C-alpha cells in the first residue's frame, strides 16, 4: 500500500539477542498477514527444538506443509528452469562444496556438458563432464578442464549429499499452500547441504513459486540467515531476489541474531538493501554497528541495549523510526513459543533449589556453628579445577546453570550466543534483584570469562576492573556474630582497660585512625574518579571505533600504466588481515608484487602459448594483527608493459584502515574507495 518512491522495497531485517522476541514477532506477523490479508509464506527454517524446526507448529496450524531436508528432490538441470538458471544452479552446487573448482576452463567445460543430451539429470551431467565429446576444444582438454567440477558434483551423486539433487524428476510442493516450511534444522550447521539446498529453494521460489502463485503478496523468510548469506553459493541468488523483490511482489524477511554473524565482508552489505528493520535488544558495541549500518538516530542506537523482551526499534523507509512493542494473544503465544527448553530448564533449577532448601535440617545459630560455617567457607576453593568445574571469580551462592550455559557456548565458539545468554541473565537478575545486587554483579564476571574465551581480552580486563572498582565483596565476608574471631577485612579492635572505682580518670587518647581513613578514602575516591574518566574515554573511543568499523578497505591504484585493484579484508576474529591485489590480463603487466611485513607474493607474466586462455593476476598475503581495529600497510610494485627485467619497478605503499578508508603513506592523502570489489 506504500508507493515505491517512499518505500522502494518491502524486504525486512530482524535482529536481536536470545529472548529479545525477534522470532516471535516474525511469526506473529506471518500469521496475521496470512489470515487477514491472504499473503503466502515460504520459510527456510534452520533452527528448532526436539529435531523439528521452530516454525513447524505455526505452519501446521495454518494448514501449511513442513518439508524436511532430504524428503524432496530437485534436479538442477530440470527443464522447468531456463538454460541460464540451470547453469547458475549447478555452479552454486559446485561452489558450496568446492569453490576453487570453478575456474574459467571448468566453466567452459560445464557449459559444454550442459548442452549434451545426457545432461537431463545430475548423474548424466557428471557423465558428460567425465566423458565429453569434441567441441570447440578437443575432448581430452575438456575432460581435463571439467575434472574438478565433476569431482565436486559427485558429492551429490555418490557422496554424503546423495539423494538431494540426483533424482531424475523433481518432487516439489504445491504452490497454492498458505505457508511452506523447508526444515533444515536436522542438518549440521556447517554442512554444505544448507547453502546447496538454499540455492535450490531460491531457484524454485523465483522460477516456479512466484510465477504460479496467485496471492496478493509473497514472503520468503530466512531464519538464522547468516548460514545462507555467508555462502558465495547463495549470496548472489539472494541479492538478485532482493533487487527484484518489489517488482516480483515479494518480501524477503531475514531473521538473525547480529550483523556480526555475517562477518566483515560483502554479506553484511546485503543488509543495506532492507528497507524495513526491527532491532531488538543487542549489546552496546553491536548496537553501534547496527546504528551506523542502518543510519539510525543516536537516541535509537542508545536505546537498543535497554529494550525489554518484545520491544524493538523499527525503521520503515528512510525516515520513520520508533520503538514498537509486539503484543500477542494467548493462541499466538502457544504457536510462536521458541524458548520452551530454556524455560523448562530454569523452572527445573528453581524446583531443585526449593527442594534443597526445604530439605536442609534446621541448625542452631550458636557460636560453634558460626565458626564451623566460617571454616567451611574458608576451605571452599571457588577457582575449582579445569575439568568442567567453576573456574572464575563468582560468589558461591549465586552459581546457577545460566552461567554455565553462557560459558559453555563461548568454549564451543558460539560467541554471539554466549554474549546473548549472559546479557539475558544479567537483565533478568537486574529486574529481580536490582542493579547493585550480588546476582547482577556476578554476571560481570561471567561476561568477562565469555570475552576472554572469545578472544576479546580488552573487554575482559575492563569488565574485571569494573568488578574491582565496585568493591562488592560482601559474599566473602563472614557473618557477624559474637565470637572473638575478627572478620577477614577488619583488624583487631583495641581492648579498653576495666574501670574500677579506685582507678584515676584517664583522658582518652585521641583516635586518629578515622581521619587517616577519611584521607585514604578521599585519595581512593580521587583515584577512582580519574580511573573512571580514563575508562570512560577508552570506552568512548572503542565505541566510536566499533561504530566506524567495516572490516574491509579497497582502492584502485594506477602504477606504471597499469590499473590494479587492492583489497584488505579483516578476519572475523580480528587476528589477521588478508591483503590482495588483482590485475586484468588486458592491462599487460610484466611484474606484480605485494609486500606486507615479512609476507611477499609476486608474479611475472610470460607470452601466452597457442590455445592458452589469459587469466587475471591475483596475489594474496595474510598478516597478523593485534586486534580488529589495527591498520595495515601494503607495498604494491608493478612493472608495466615497458618494464624490463632487472630494472626497479614503480611502487606505492598504502595504509588500509578497517573503517573503509585508505591512505597513501607518501602523500598522506586519503584514497577513494572502490566499492564494486566489496559487493
N, C-alpha and C positions, 0 to 999 in steps of 0.2 A: 504493500500500500504506500510505499515511500518512493518518490521519484529518484531515479538513479543519479541525478545531479547532486542530490543530498546524500544518498547512501549508495555508492557505486556497487557494493557487494553486500550480500546478507550473510557472508561467512562469519563464523563466530569462533572465539578462542576463550576457553575456560581454564583458569589457573587457580591453584590453591593447594595448601598442605593437607595432610591427613586430618579428617574431621572438620574441614572448613565448609563442607556442604556443596562442593562443585558438582559431584556426580549426582547428588540428589536433585539439585537444580536442573541439571541436564535432563534427567529422567522425567521430572515433573513437567518440565516444559514440553518434552516429546509427547507425553500422554495428553496434555491439553491441546497441542497442535493437531493431533490425530483425531481426538473426539470432537473438538469444537470447530476445526477448520478443514478437516479432510486431508491433511498432509500425509505423505508417506515417508517412512524412515528405513534406512539400511544402516545397521550398526556393525562396526568391526570391534569386537569385544575381546580384549587381551588379558583381562584380569577378573578374578572372581574367587569364591569360596566353595569348598566341597566339590572340586572338579567341575564346576559349572560357571559360566560367565555371569557377571553381576547383573546384566540386563535380562537374563532369562525369565525371572518372574513377571516382569512388566511385559515382555514380548508375548508370553503365553496368555496373560490376562487380556491383552488387546487382540487376540486371535491371530497372532503372527506365527512365524516359524523360526526356530533355533536350528542352525546348521553347524554341526561340529566339524572342525578341520579334518579332512580325510573322508567325510561322508558324501562329498560331491566331487566330480571331476570336471575339469575344464581343459580342453585341448587348445594349446596356444596357437595352433595352426588351423583352427576351426574356420569353415567357410563363412560363418556368421560375422567374422571380422574382416574389414578391408585389408588388402595386402600390406599396406604400410603399418597397420596396427598389429598384424601378426609378427612382423619383423621387430617392432618395438617391444612386444610382449616377450618374445623369445630372447631378445637382448637383455631384458630385465631379469629373466630367469638365470641367464648366464652370469650377469653382474652380481646377483645375490649370493652365488656360491664361489665364483672365481672372477673378480673384477678385472684382473690383469689379462684374462683370456681374450678380451675384446680389442685386439689390435686392428689396424687398418686392413691388413691382409685377412684376418679372421672375419671381419665384417663383409669383405667381398666374397669369401668362401661361403658365408652364411646366406648372403643374397642369392648366390648361385644355387645353393642347396634348396632354398625355399621354392625355387621355380621347378624343381624336379618333381615328376609325377608321384614319386614315393612319399613326398612331404605332405601327406594328409593326416599324419599323426606324429607325435613326438618321436616314437621309435623309428618311423620312416624317415624323419628329418635327420636323425643321428646316422642312419644308414647312408643317406645321401651325402653327409659330410665325410664319412669314412671312405666311401667308395663313389666319388663323384665321376661325372662324365666330362669329357673335354668341352671346354667353352672358349671364352676369350683367352683364358690361360690353360695350359696343359693340365690334365687330371692329376699328375704327380705333384705339381706345385699346389693345386687346390687342396689335395689331401694333406700336404704339409701345413698349409695355412689354416685349415679347419680343424686340426688335431686338438688344439686347446679348447675350442668351443664344443667339440664332440665329447671330450672328457668331462667338461662342466655339465653338459646336458645329460650325460649318463648317470649323474646323481639322481635324476628324476626318473630314469627308466630302469636302473639296476641297483641304485644305492639306497641310502636311508630315506630319501624323499620319494621313493617309488609309490605310485598309487594316487598322486595328487594331480598330475598333468599328463599321464601317459595313456589315458583312455582313448579309445577310437571315437567315442561320441562324448558329448557334454551333458551331464545331468545337472541341470540348473533349476533354481527355484522359480516359482511363478512371480510375475512382475506386478500382479494386482493386489498382493497382500499389503495390509496397512503398515506392517513392520516386519523386517527380516534381520536376524542377528547371526553374523558369522562368528562363531565361538572359537577363538584361538587360545583360550585360557589353559588348555592342557599341554600346549606346546612349550618347549624350553624358550625362555625369553630371548636367548641369544641364538636361537636356531635360525638358519637362513630360510626355513619354511615360512616364517612370518612375513618378511618382505616379498617372498615369491608369491604367497597366497594373496597378499595385499595388491600386488601388481595385477593378478588375475581378477580380483574383485573390482579394482578400479576400471579395468578394461570392460568387464561385464557391465558395470554401472553406467559407464559412458556410452557404450555402443548397443546395449540391449535394454537395460532397465529404464534409462532416461528416454529412450526412443519409444518404448512400448507403454510406459506409464501414462495414465490419464489423470493423475492427481493434480490439484491446483499448484502444489509446490512439493519439492522433494528435499530430504535431508540425508546426508552421508555423515555419520558420526564416527570419529576415530577416537576410541577410548585408549588411554595410555599411548598417545600418539607419537611419543619420542622414538619408539621402536620402528615406526614406519617412516617418519620424516628424516631420520638419520641415514637411512639406507639410500645409496645412489640409485638402486634399482627401482625405487618407488617415488623418490622426491620429485623427479621430473613429471611423472604422471599426476601427482598431487598438485604440483604447481600449475599444470595445464588446466586441471579441473577448477582450481581457484580463479584463474584468469577468465575462464569462460562460464563461471557459475551463474552470474546474473542472467546471461543470455539463455542458459540451459534451464532456468528455473530451479536451481539447486543451491542449497545452503550446505557448505562443508563445515561441520561443527567439530572442533578439535578440543579434546579434554585431556589435560595432563597436569602434573604437579607444578613444575617450574620451567622457566625458559632455559635454565642451566642444563636441563636434561637434554636439550638439543645440541649441546656442545657450543663451540665458539665459531663454527663455520657457517656455510651458506644456509643450512637448515633453519637457523634462527631467523634469517631474513624473511622466511615464509610467513612469519607472524605479522609482518608489516602489512600483508595483503588482507588481513582480517579487519573488517570494518566494525564488528561488534565484539566486545571483550567484556568478560566479567571476571574479576580477580578477587579471590577470597584471601584468607589470612596467609601471609608469607613472612619470612624473616626480613629484617631491615635491609640487608645487602641485596637480597633477591628483589625486594620491593623497589629499590633504587634502579636496578637493571630494567625491571618491567616498566617503571615510570618513564625512563628515558626512551625505551623502545616504542612504547605506545603513546608517548607525548602526553602523559597525564599531568595535571596541575600538581603543584607541590603539596597542597593540602590533602589530595587523594593519595599520593605516594606515602606521606607521613601516616595516614590513617590505616593503610593496609595491614601493618603488623599488629594492630589492636582490634581488628574485626572479630566479631563473635561468630560461632557456627551459624551458617545460613545467610550471613551478611556478605556482600561483595560490592566492590567498586565497579560499576557498569559504565562502559563507554560505548555510545552508539553514534557512529559517524564521527565527524571531526570536532564537534562542539559539545555534545551532550555528555556530561559526566555527573554521576550521582551515586549515593550509597543506597543499595536496594536490599531489602530483607525478603528472602523466599519463605512464604507461608504455605504449608501443605496440609491437606486433610489427613484423617486417620487412614483412609484407604490408600492414599498416596504414600504415606509413611510405611505401610506394610510392603508396598511394591517397590519402593526405592531404597530400602534399608541396605546399606553396604558395610555396616560396622558391627554386625551381629557377633562375629567371632571375638573381636576385641572387647565388646561389651560383656559377653559371657565370661571371658577371662577375668575381667575386672570384678564382676559380680562374684565369681567363684573365689577370688582372692579375698574379697570383703567377708564372705561367709567363713572362710578358713580363719581369718583374723578374729572374727567374733567368736568362733568356736574355741580358738586357743585362749582368748581372754576369759571366757566363761568357765573353761576347764581348769584354769590356773588356781591352785589352792590359796586360801587366804593365809597371810603371814602377819606376824606381829611386826610392829614398827619400832622395835627397841633398838638400842644402840648396837647390840651384837649383829642384828640383821642388817642394819645400815652399813656397818663396817664390812660384813661379808659381801654385800652387793657392791661396795666400793672396790673391794679386792677383785671381784669377778670382772668389773668394768675395766680395772687397770690391766687385767690379764688379757682382755679382748684385743685382738690384732686386726684393726679394720683394713689393713693392707691386704691380708689374705695371701694367697699364692697365685700361681699362674694357670692352674688347671680349672678355669671357669669360675673361680671364686671372685668375690667383690674385691677389686684391687685399686680403688681410688678413694680420695678423701670424701667420706659420706658419714653422716650421723647414723649409727647402727639402728636407731628406732624408726627410720623412715625409708629403709631399703624395701622396695617392692618390685614386682615383675615389670612395671612400666620402664624403670631404669634399665633393667637387664635387656628388655626388648630393643631399646634405643642403641645400647652399646653393641648388642649382637648384630644389629643391622649395619652399624658402622664397620664392624670387623669383617662382615661379608662384602663390604664395598658398596652397600646401598646407602650412600651418604645423604642423599636428598630425603629418603625415607627416615633415616635416623634423626636428621635435624627436625623433620616434621613431628616425629614421635616425641622428641624432647620438648619442642615448643608446645605441643598439645598437653603434655603432662604438666608443664610449668603453668600454663594458663588455668588448667583445672585446679591446681593447688593454690594458685593466687586467688582464684574465685572462692575456694573453700576455706582457706586459712589466712589469707592476707599476704600482701607483697613482701613483708619483712619476716614471714614465718619461716621456721626451720624447713618445712616441707618445700616452700617455694625456693629458698636459697639453695637447697640441695640440688636443684636442677641446674644451677650454675656449674657445679662440679661435673654433673653428667654431660652437659653441653661442652665443657672443656675437654672431657675424655673423647667425645664424639669428634670434636675439631682436631684433636691430636691424632686419632686413628685415621681421619680423612686427610691428613697432611697439612692442615691449616694451623701451624704451630703458633703463629702470631695471635690468632684468635684464642687459642687455648691458654696462652700466657696471660692475655688480657682478662679472660674470664676468671682465672685463678687469682689474679691480682685484685679483681673486684671482690671476690670472696674474702680475701685477706683484709682489704680495706674496710669491709663491712664489720669485721671484728665480731661476728656472731659465733661464739664458741660455747654457748650455754650447754650444748649437748655433751661436751666433755667434762662439765663441772659436776662434782659430787653434790648430791642434795644436802641442804643444810640440816644439821642435826645437832644433838647436844654432846656429841663426842668431842674429844680433845684433838682429834686429827684435823689439821687445817685443810681447807680447800686448796687444790693444787696451785691456784693463781694468787693465793694470799700468803704473806709471810706470817710468822708467829707474832701475836699481839703482846705488848708489854704487860707484865703482871703487876697489878697495884699492890703495894705492901698492906698488910692487915692493919686496920686502925684500932687503937686501944685508947682507953680513957687517959692514960698517962703519956701517951705519945705527943710530942710537941707538934704544933701545926706547922706543916711544911708547905711552902709556897710551890704549887705545882709548876713543873717545868713547862716552858712554852714549847708546844708541839709544832715543829717547823715542817714536818713531812706533808701536811695538807697544802702548804704554799708551794713546796717543791713539786708536789703532784700537779698543782694547778699550772705551774710554769711548764712542766713537762707536757701537760695536756694541751696548753696553748701552742707549744712547739710542734707537737704531733698534729694539731689542727692546721697550723700553717703549712706544715709539710704535706698534709692531706689535701689542702686546697691547691697547693702547687702541683701535686701529683694528679689531682682530678683535672686541673686545667690542661696539663700536658696530655693526659689520656683523652680528654675531650677533643683537643686539637688533632691528636693522632686518629681518633675515631672519625672526625670530620674529614680528614684527608683520605682515609680509607674509603669512606662513603662516597666522596667525590670521585675517587679512582674507580670504585665499583660502578658508579653511575655512568662514567665515560667509557668503561671497558667494553671492547668489541671482540678482542682476541684475534684480530686479523688486520693486516695492512697490505695494500697492493698499489704499486705505482708502475707506470710505463717510463722507460728510460730510452734515450737516443744516444748511442755511443758509436762513434766511427761509422756513421751512416747506417746503423742497424738499430731497429726498434726491438727492445727486449722487455718482456713483462716479468716483473718480480713480485713475489708474494711472501709474506711472513705469517705463519699460522701457529698461534699458541696452542699447546695441548690442553685438554680439558682439566687435567690435574695441575696445570701451572708449573710443571717441572721442566718443560722443554719447548723449543720453537723449531718448526720446520721451515727453512728458508729455501725458496725455489726460484728458478729462472726459466723462462720459456721463450724460444725464438722460432719463428716460422722459417721453413727452409727457403722460401722465396726471398727472404732478406739476404741470402747468400753470405752468411758469416763464415769465416775461416777458423775462428777460435772463439770459444765462450768459456769463461772461468768464473767461479764464485768462491769467495773465501769468507769464513767467519770463525774467529778464534783459531783453533788448530784444525778445523774442518775445511776440506777443499774438494771441489769437483770441477772437472773441465772436460771439454770435448773439442776435438779438431775434426773438421769436415774433409771429405775426400770426394772426388768426382764420382757421380753415380755410374754404376755398371749398367749394361743394357738390360732393360726389363725391371730394374730396381725402382721401387716406389719411394719417392722422397718422404722423409719423416722429419717432424719438427725436433728441435733440440730441447730437452728438458733436463735440467740439473737440479739436484736437491741435496741439502745437508741438514743435519739435525744437531742443534746445540742446546746444552743445558742452561737453565735459568734458575735463579733463587726463588722467584715467585712469579705469579701470572701478570704482575704489573711491570716487570723489568723490560726495558727497551733492549734491542739487539742491533748490532751493526753487521752489514754485509758489503764486501767489496766486489764489484762486478767489473770484470775485464773482458773486452770484446775486440777481436780483430776483424775488421770489416772486409769488404770484397777486395780491397787493395793491400791488405795486410800481408807481409812477407815473413816467412819462418825466420826466427832469430831476432826479430825486432820487438820492441816493447809495445804491448797492446794498451790502448787507452782504457782508463778505468775510472770508476766513481764509487765512493763509499756512501752508503745510505744508512741512516739510523731509523729503524722501524719501531713504532710505538704501538702498544695494544689498544689505544683509543682511536684506531684507524687514521693515524697520521704518520708521516714520514718526513725526515729532514735530510737535506744534502749537507753532509758534515763539512764540506769545503766552503760553501757559500752561506750556510746557516739558514737557507730558505726552505720553507715548507713546500713539499711537492704535492701535486694534485693526485687524489686517489683514483684508481682505475676500477670502477665498480663492476664492470662487466665480468671480470675474473672472480668476483666474490659471489656471484649468483649462479 
